[in-house]
Amino acid sequence: MTERFTGSFTQQEPIPDEGIAAALAVLRHGRLHRYNTAPGELSETALLEQEFAGFTGAAYALAVASGGYALGCALRAVGTGPGDRVLTNAFTLAPVPGAIAALGAVPVFVGVTERLVIDLDDLALKVQSSGAKVLMLSHMRGHICDMDALMAICDAAGVTVIEDCAHTMGASWNGVPSGRHGAVGCYSTQTYKHMNSGEGGFLVTDDAQIAARAVMLSGSYMLFERHLAAPPPEAFAELKYVTPNVSGRMDNLRAAILRPQLAALGAQVARWNARYAVVEAGLADTPGLTLVARDPKEVPVGSSFQFLLLDWSDDAIGDVLRRCAARGVELKWFGGAEPTGFTSRYDSWRYVDSERMPASDRILKGIVDMRLPLTFSKEDCALIARIVRAEVGAVYQAA
Ligand SMILES: *Cc1c(COP(=O)(O)O)cnc(C)c1O
């Protein structure tokens, strides 16, 4: 009998009961706006920020409307403006170059390695050739580069690092939480990330000026004293007059459903990584299939799984995708000529002039991806791996 998988790759777990109860309380009192508080009340959003700062170990945290908003806000807060060049990954998701372009700044793409991380040699070259003063580093699909080496390159050249941690909330490099190497860490709480509020995001920093600017930018009017994870009022003394308002606040309803999820995040990370390990073991030594190596210094969050079909033809990869889909396994191919559903490759963003990167093109063409939502059991993951292994094997042998 041919095994078939019947689960859904886009079905996350429900919001915890505690979050639903907290959300109902917010709905019943009606004070959804973060600055709409009863006398003596601390808003859900302010409390969440305090808890998120504690979770990451950052001095300051700001909750915002989306991960993409956090990225744009971080760029503005570090002083990026129109015409500035900003280094970023050739392999990331559309909101990353989009945040740069939305400011009138210019993305400069840096290549990707077989580990699916930023190519540090290419970075060192482009730090010099571009003159960029900011790197927006995306830990795409949760793969973390050698952060010590990256920071050495950027520090030596005076390049400010903003980290896109949409896929690394809860992860770490060499014991340091992801988002805490650079000047600013940005996170997303969109449904498919590690906490789910539909839309939402955070930024964290230890820099009081960046934090104060971000708070003003996010639309705090003159209510910044109601934050629990922002710098003291002195930090706002000048900034409050000269920082434009680009509204993008989080509201108390989202914060209410996120607070219990944050408390559970550590346990969820372990559950994700257990699932990831099952898929990884199930696909080990599959002829024609390259697993993505992990560095021992990396503690990732295995919320999605990637493998490479390096140097396979488009037709053969298409066959694998079709055969797996017929058995219920929905794979995404980052290498398709025409973007469908999402864009993750530098050459899909045609508003940017960029030179071809042949070494990266070879990697990008071979990346196959699947989500591993926590609604999958470990048995599900083992079944998925058996199906992928069999279908990759069948196409590989025929070729
Ligand atoms: C989801 C995501 C973001 C932010 O997305 P929002 O939908 O704006 O929250 C940023 N970078 C990557 C790599 C992402 O996957």
The ligand as an ORCA input file, in Angstrom:
! r2SCAN-3c Opt
* xyz 0 1
  C       7.436     36.662      7.897
  C       8.761     37.257      7.635
  C       9.045     38.597      7.930
  C       8.051     39.571      8.487
  O       6.829     39.394      7.979
  P       5.442     40.035      8.461
  O       4.493     39.232      7.689
  O       5.533     41.469      8.056
  O       5.317     39.888      9.944
  C      10.335     39.026      7.731
  N      11.294     38.211      7.266
  C      11.058     36.928      6.970
  C      12.182     36.083      6.485
  C       9.784     36.415      7.134
  O       9.544     35.134      6.810
*
